[in-house]
Amino acid sequence: MSHKINEEWIMPELAGTVTKGIGEGCSYVSLQGYILQFGQRLNFIPYSGTLNLVVMEEEYAMFLNNTDSIRIEGFEENGKKYGELVSYPIKITKKSLNIGHFIKGAIIIPEKTRHAKNIVEVISPVYLRDELELEEGDIVIIRKNG
């Protein structure tokens, strides 16, 4: 549900459906160059993997437009260059759980990605699938963290 304030659409939360990823999030999220910045800028070290969600593109765009972003810089490690990414601090819960049980996390959008525009990658200090008892097809709710 969105609200219109001063001619601007505000999306206070975003719903997403848990989906299987392509299996690459783990290797990137675990790189020291990213881990140090996540710790400094997001105030957490992420679990070594991402939770992938399918979302409605228009709702996703509205949500991001009203959420503060934090840039994570690219770096070079062992002669290989890794691109920058934009992160959005969020909190996430399973729709069927007590709505007060949110877990801190961040949406990450890599400079280079093979995901479709309606796929969201979420990092968190915990393994979200276990912590929220998530399975393929479950609905989660994302809110701005702050």
LINURNOR-V412648 format. One record per helix or strand of 3 or more residues. SS is the DSSP state (alpha for helix, beta for strand). FROM is the first residue (numbers start at 1). TO is the last residue. If there is no record, write none. Layout:
<<SS;FROM;TO> <SS;FROM;TO>>
This chain:
<<beta;2;5> <beta;8;11> <beta;13;19> <alpha;25;29> <alpha;32;42> <beta;51;54> <alpha;57;65> <beta;70;72> <beta;75;77> <beta;80;82> <beta;85;94> <beta;103;110> <beta;119;123> <alpha;128;131> <beta;139;144>>
